[in-house]
Amino acid sequence: MSDADDNEPLDPDAERLAVRKRAMDLLARREHAPAELSAKLAKRDHDRDIVAAVLDELIDDGLLSESRYADALVSSRASRGTGPVRIRAELAAVQVSDFEIDRALEDAEVDWHALAEQVRRKRFGAEMPEDFPAKAKQMRFLQRRGFDGDQLQAAFDD
């Protein structure tokens, strides 16, 4: 082979197989959102049309699932003490549909109010704050963790 042959693009079938193999390697490590996987494959200078076709095949084969990704992310983040507001933002950032986000959060079987209380206790201890600045500090912490107003209030109810 000459040097000119090294720079020629792969034929479409070889390109498709290379894209599928790379996608399968990424999916073997963890679940991915379709848009996230598409972006990772596009970074490797794969043809976007071939990437889209391969992703459609993976979805049809049940190997790539927005629903499964959303469920896995909600479970993982909730177990680390992240609230639903922040989880929703993370899912939206990788273009998971609002329908799937709502479904995953509802199906999660997480008591978000109790989780907010648990996260507060773990960070600040069982004692309630004695003054407004201390309570405000704890509330800001919980807001950054992704808890909404009702969940914040529940964390401070005796």
Backbone bond lengths (Angstrom), bond angles and torsions (degrees), N, CA, C in turn:
res aa  C-N    CA-C-N  psi(-1)  N-CA   C-N-CA  omega(-1)  CA-C   N-CA-C  phi
1 M - - - 1.456 - - 1.517 109.95 -
2 S 1.289 115.35 142.08 1.461 119.74 177.54 1.522 109.66 -90.74
3 D 1.330 115.57 171.19 1.459 120.08 179.11 1.518 111.72 -63.60
4 A 1.302 117.67 -30.93 1.466 121.18 -179.92 1.524 110.62 -64.70
5 D 1.339 116.96 -33.39 1.465 120.32 -179.30 1.527 111.62 -68.48
6 D 1.335 117.81 -28.42 1.464 121.74 -178.62 1.526 111.85 -66.86
7 N 1.328 118.29 -26.27 1.449 121.98 -177.00 1.517 113.32 -94.00
8 E 1.311 117.73 -2.23 1.459 120.00 -179.57 1.528 109.42 -73.53
9 P 1.327 116.49 143.35 1.466 118.45 178.52 1.524 110.56 -68.69
10 L 1.328 114.49 155.11 1.462 119.98 176.24 1.522 109.62 -65.81
11 D 1.322 115.79 151.96 1.463 116.58 174.11 1.524 107.71 -68.37
12 P 1.335 117.70 157.23 1.475 120.62 -172.98 1.529 114.33 -55.32
13 D 1.336 117.69 -37.51 1.467 119.00 -179.95 1.522 111.54 -67.89
14 A 1.322 116.41 -41.53 1.467 120.10 178.80 1.529 110.05 -67.02
15 E 1.327 116.84 -39.33 1.467 121.36 177.52 1.527 110.15 -62.09
16 R 1.350 116.70 -45.23 1.460 120.98 -179.98 1.524 110.77 -60.80
17 L 1.338 116.55 -42.94 1.462 120.15 178.72 1.529 111.63 -64.94
18 A 1.326 116.53 -38.64 1.466 120.20 178.79 1.531 110.36 -65.25
19 V 1.325 116.61 -41.82 1.470 121.03 178.67 1.521 109.73 -64.30
20 R 1.315 116.84 -45.86 1.468 120.48 -179.46 1.537 111.03 -61.88
21 K 1.326 116.59 -42.36 1.464 119.91 179.99 1.529 110.39 -62.81
22 R 1.328 117.21 -45.55 1.466 120.28 179.90 1.533 110.21 -63.95
23 A 1.325 116.77 -41.15 1.471 120.42 178.49 1.529 110.54 -62.42
24 M 1.314 116.77 -43.21 1.467 120.48 179.59 1.535 110.63 -65.29
25 D 1.324 116.80 -37.82 1.468 119.69 176.96 1.526 110.85 -61.56
26 L 1.328 116.73 -42.54 1.469 120.75 179.24 1.529 111.13 -67.46
27 L 1.320 116.58 -40.84 1.468 120.01 -179.83 1.528 112.10 -70.67
28 A 1.319 117.41 -23.99 1.463 120.18 178.35 1.530 110.82 -68.44
29 R 1.335 116.03 -26.34 1.462 119.88 -179.38 1.521 112.38 -79.95
30 R 1.350 116.25 -42.59 1.463 121.22 -180.00 1.522 109.02 -167.08
31 E 1.330 115.39 167.23 1.462 120.39 175.12 1.521 109.09 -67.46
32 H 1.315 116.32 148.52 1.462 122.56 176.05 1.518 108.56 -132.13
33 A 1.325 115.58 149.41 1.460 120.42 169.44 1.529 106.77 -75.68
34 P 1.335 117.91 146.79 1.466 119.42 179.69 1.532 113.30 -53.62
35 A 1.317 117.89 -43.21 1.463 120.31 -179.29 1.532 111.29 -66.51
36 E 1.319 116.17 -36.83 1.461 121.35 178.93 1.529 110.28 -65.21
37 L 1.322 116.51 -45.31 1.456 121.41 179.29 1.527 110.74 -65.26
38 S 1.311 116.60 -39.62 1.461 121.29 177.64 1.530 110.45 -60.44
39 A 1.312 116.98 -44.14 1.470 121.04 179.85 1.525 111.04 -64.09
40 K 1.329 117.45 -41.64 1.464 120.43 179.32 1.523 111.02 -63.87
41 L 1.326 116.55 -41.25 1.463 120.01 -179.96 1.530 111.19 -70.45
42 A 1.320 116.98 -35.75 1.467 120.64 179.43 1.531 110.92 -66.04
43 K 1.328 117.50 -31.02 1.467 120.99 177.91 1.523 111.54 -62.56
44 R 1.301 116.86 -23.29 1.463 122.05 -178.74 1.527 111.92 -88.45
45 D 1.321 116.14 15.06 1.472 122.73 178.10 1.519 113.22 61.20
46 H 1.330 116.90 32.03 1.460 120.32 172.95 1.520 108.33 -82.41
47 D 1.313 116.08 149.51 1.458 122.00 178.93 1.535 109.41 -61.98
48 R 1.327 116.93 128.81 1.475 121.57 -176.14 1.527 112.38 -61.74
49 D 1.315 117.47 -35.48 1.473 119.75 179.02 1.521 110.77 -66.24
50 I 1.324 115.86 -40.33 1.470 119.70 178.74 1.524 109.88 -68.49
51 V 1.328 117.39 -41.33 1.466 121.07 177.19 1.526 110.09 -58.58
52 A 1.324 117.01 -46.57 1.473 120.88 179.95 1.525 110.82 -61.16
53 A 1.336 116.87 -42.35 1.467 120.25 179.88 1.531 110.92 -64.54
54 V 1.327 116.88 -42.75 1.472 120.79 179.63 1.527 110.39 -64.68
55 L 1.340 117.41 -42.45 1.467 119.97 178.79 1.525 110.61 -62.23
56 D 1.324 117.55 -40.10 1.469 120.38 176.46 1.526 110.88 -61.11
57 E 1.333 116.58 -41.10 1.474 120.64 177.66 1.534 110.40 -62.23
58 L 1.335 116.02 -44.98 1.470 119.97 -178.75 1.531 111.21 -63.82
59 I 1.324 116.84 -37.48 1.462 120.44 177.06 1.526 109.67 -65.91
60 D 1.338 116.54 -45.43 1.475 120.80 178.94 1.524 111.53 -61.86
61 D 1.342 116.55 -35.04 1.467 120.93 -179.71 1.532 112.46 -80.32
62 G 1.335 116.73 -4.75 1.463 120.74 -179.87 1.517 113.76 78.10
63 L 1.324 117.41 14.82 1.461 120.84 -178.93 1.526 112.79 -91.38
64 L 1.325 116.35 -18.71 1.458 122.42 178.78 1.518 107.14 -128.14
65 S 1.332 116.14 124.98 1.454 119.82 -175.15 1.519 110.70 -143.81
66 E 1.320 115.66 120.76 1.469 121.10 175.62 1.527 109.88 -61.76
67 S 1.318 115.79 -38.75 1.459 121.56 -179.28 1.529 111.28 -64.33
68 R 1.315 116.57 -47.09 1.462 120.94 -179.90 1.532 110.53 -64.79
69 Y 1.332 116.81 -38.93 1.462 120.97 177.60 1.528 110.31 -61.98
70 A 1.327 116.43 -46.66 1.468 120.34 -179.14 1.523 110.31 -61.35
71 D 1.321 117.53 -44.85 1.470 120.99 178.42 1.526 111.62 -59.91
72 A 1.329 116.61 -44.38 1.462 121.11 -178.44 1.525 111.15 -65.33
73 L 1.330 116.92 -41.94 1.457 119.81 -178.90 1.528 111.06 -68.04
74 V 1.326 117.34 -42.89 1.471 120.09 178.84 1.529 109.73 -60.53
75 S 1.311 116.87 -46.47 1.463 120.91 -179.46 1.527 111.19 -61.80
76 S 1.307 116.51 -45.86 1.458 121.28 -178.61 1.521 111.77 -63.66
77 R 1.315 116.76 -47.88 1.466 120.26 -177.13 1.526 111.84 -69.82
78 A 1.315 117.64 -39.64 1.467 120.08 179.02 1.527 110.21 -63.65
79 S 1.322 117.68 -37.90 1.465 120.23 179.58 1.522 111.49 -67.38
80 R 1.327 117.44 -19.55 1.463 121.79 177.20 1.528 112.33 -96.75
81 G 1.334 116.67 4.26 1.454 120.21 176.11 1.519 114.64 86.09
82 T 1.303 117.53 25.70 1.458 121.46 177.23 1.519 108.78 -94.35
83 G 1.328 116.22 138.49 1.454 121.65 -178.05 1.520 113.41 -84.43
84 P 1.331 116.16 169.21 1.464 121.29 -173.97 1.531 114.47 -67.80
85 V 1.308 118.30 -27.47 1.471 119.94 179.60 1.526 109.98 -65.93
86 R 1.312 115.53 -46.11 1.467 119.91 179.77 1.530 111.19 -69.45
87 I 1.319 117.65 -38.87 1.462 121.10 177.94 1.533 109.78 -61.68
88 R 1.332 115.76 -44.05 1.465 120.67 178.27 1.531 110.72 -57.69
89 A 1.327 116.33 -43.17 1.469 121.00 179.98 1.532 111.22 -64.85
90 E 1.329 117.13 -40.48 1.462 120.34 178.54 1.526 111.24 -63.48
91 L 1.326 116.30 -42.86 1.466 119.77 179.10 1.526 111.53 -66.97
92 A 1.316 116.65 -40.46 1.469 120.17 178.68 1.530 110.69 -64.77
93 A 1.321 117.34 -32.83 1.464 121.31 -179.17 1.524 112.53 -64.35
94 V 1.333 117.10 -26.67 1.470 120.31 177.41 1.528 110.63 -104.76
95 Q 1.325 115.40 22.60 1.462 124.40 171.35 1.526 114.07 62.34
96 V 1.336 116.99 35.35 1.460 120.31 171.07 1.527 106.10 -76.38
97 S 1.318 116.95 138.24 1.465 121.16 -176.01 1.528 111.45 -64.74
98 D 1.329 115.50 150.87 1.466 120.50 178.36 1.520 111.08 -58.21
99 F 1.332 116.63 -37.70 1.461 120.86 178.74 1.531 110.62 -59.08
100 E 1.336 117.08 -47.15 1.471 121.12 -179.09 1.526 111.31 -67.89
101 I 1.326 116.70 -36.49 1.465 119.87 178.10 1.530 109.81 -63.11
102 D 1.337 116.35 -49.27 1.469 120.53 179.48 1.517 111.05 -59.78
103 R 1.338 117.12 -44.76 1.453 121.73 -179.09 1.520 111.04 -62.47
104 A 1.320 117.39 -45.64 1.467 121.03 -177.77 1.530 111.19 -64.98
105 L 1.321 116.92 -40.63 1.469 119.74 179.32 1.526 111.31 -67.81
106 E 1.332 117.05 -38.43 1.468 120.14 178.84 1.518 111.93 -70.72
107 D 1.332 117.40 -37.41 1.466 121.55 -177.59 1.528 113.04 -78.90
108 A 1.311 117.37 -7.11 1.466 121.34 -170.43 1.528 114.51 -69.29
109 E 1.309 118.71 -15.41 1.463 121.43 -179.04 1.534 111.08 53.41
110 V 1.324 115.65 42.93 1.459 121.48 176.83 1.516 107.41 -112.41
111 D 1.312 115.97 131.25 1.463 120.59 172.45 1.520 106.59 -87.21
112 W 1.334 116.16 95.78 1.457 121.73 -173.19 1.521 111.65 -62.74
113 H 1.332 117.23 -33.75 1.464 120.34 178.33 1.534 110.09 -64.85
114 A 1.321 115.96 -45.76 1.464 120.53 179.31 1.529 110.79 -66.52
115 L 1.329 116.84 -36.51 1.458 120.00 178.87 1.531 110.65 -65.06
116 A 1.324 116.98 -41.34 1.469 120.59 177.53 1.531 110.03 -59.92
117 E 1.322 116.48 -43.78 1.469 120.93 178.36 1.534 110.30 -62.75
118 Q 1.317 116.51 -43.94 1.466 121.78 -179.33 1.539 110.73 -62.94
119 V 1.316 117.38 -43.19 1.465 121.69 179.59 1.530 109.97 -64.93
120 R 1.340 116.52 -41.97 1.471 120.48 178.25 1.527 110.53 -60.81
121 R 1.340 115.98 -47.56 1.469 120.53 -178.93 1.535 111.53 -62.58
122 K 1.319 116.66 -40.88 1.460 120.15 -178.57 1.531 110.84 -64.03
123 R 1.312 116.32 -38.80 1.473 120.52 -176.44 1.526 112.24 -81.85
124 F 1.330 116.53 -40.12 1.463 119.66 -170.79 1.529 114.45 -116.08
125 G 1.318 118.63 -4.92 1.454 121.05 -178.65 1.523 111.93 92.06
126 A 1.329 115.56 172.50 1.458 121.26 -174.19 1.525 113.31 -74.04
127 E 1.314 117.27 -26.78 1.463 120.91 -177.74 1.523 111.09 -68.01
128 M 1.333 114.92 137.01 1.464 120.14 176.24 1.533 109.03 -75.32
129 P 1.314 116.65 149.86 1.471 118.76 178.25 1.529 110.33 -62.92
130 E 1.319 115.97 144.08 1.460 120.30 -175.13 1.516 113.58 -91.87
131 D 1.313 117.32 -21.95 1.458 119.17 -179.15 1.534 110.14 -132.94
132 F 1.313 115.11 168.87 1.454 120.34 -176.02 1.535 113.42 -62.61
133 P 1.342 120.21 -44.32 1.466 118.70 179.68 1.532 113.41 -59.18
134 A 1.329 117.48 -38.05 1.466 120.88 178.76 1.529 110.51 -67.92
135 K 1.336 116.87 -40.62 1.461 120.37 178.38 1.529 110.04 -66.34
136 A 1.323 117.50 -41.74 1.468 121.53 179.31 1.526 110.79 -61.66
137 K 1.333 116.62 -39.65 1.462 121.04 178.50 1.532 110.54 -62.16
138 Q 1.324 116.31 -44.80 1.454 120.53 179.75 1.524 111.37 -66.73
139 M 1.324 116.63 -37.92 1.468 120.28 178.87 1.535 110.85 -66.14
140 R 1.328 116.81 -41.47 1.476 119.78 177.33 1.521 110.66 -61.68
141 F 1.324 116.40 -40.16 1.462 120.75 177.14 1.525 110.78 -58.51
142 L 1.330 116.27 -48.72 1.469 120.11 -179.29 1.525 111.93 -65.69
143 Q 1.339 116.92 -35.78 1.465 119.54 176.64 1.521 110.49 -63.01
144 R 1.318 117.29 -42.89 1.475 120.12 178.36 1.520 111.01 -63.73
145 R 1.315 117.08 -29.80 1.466 120.85 177.91 1.524 112.07 -77.18
146 G 1.341 117.34 -10.68 1.455 120.06 173.00 1.513 115.71 104.47
147 F 1.309 118.08 24.43 1.459 120.65 178.92 1.524 109.42 -99.18
148 D 1.355 115.86 144.05 1.468 120.21 -178.93 1.535 110.54 -88.95
149 G 1.331 116.07 -179.40 1.456 121.94 -175.53 1.517 114.42 -58.33
150 D 1.326 117.54 -44.55 1.472 120.50 179.27 1.527 110.89 -62.53
151 Q 1.312 116.22 -41.13 1.463 120.23 -179.46 1.527 110.87 -69.20
152 L 1.341 116.11 -35.97 1.465 119.80 175.61 1.522 110.15 -62.18
153 Q 1.317 115.84 -46.14 1.463 120.22 -179.82 1.524 110.84 -61.05
154 A 1.333 116.25 -41.58 1.466 120.12 -179.77 1.525 111.34 -63.82
155 A 1.321 116.59 -32.48 1.462 120.45 -179.29 1.537 111.73 -67.18
156 F 1.325 115.97 -22.36 1.478 120.03 -177.77 1.520 113.41 -107.53
157 D 1.327 118.08 1.47 1.460 120.88 176.27 1.517 109.11 -77.66
158 D 1.312 114.52 138.33 1.473 119.48 178.82 1.505 110.60 -82.73
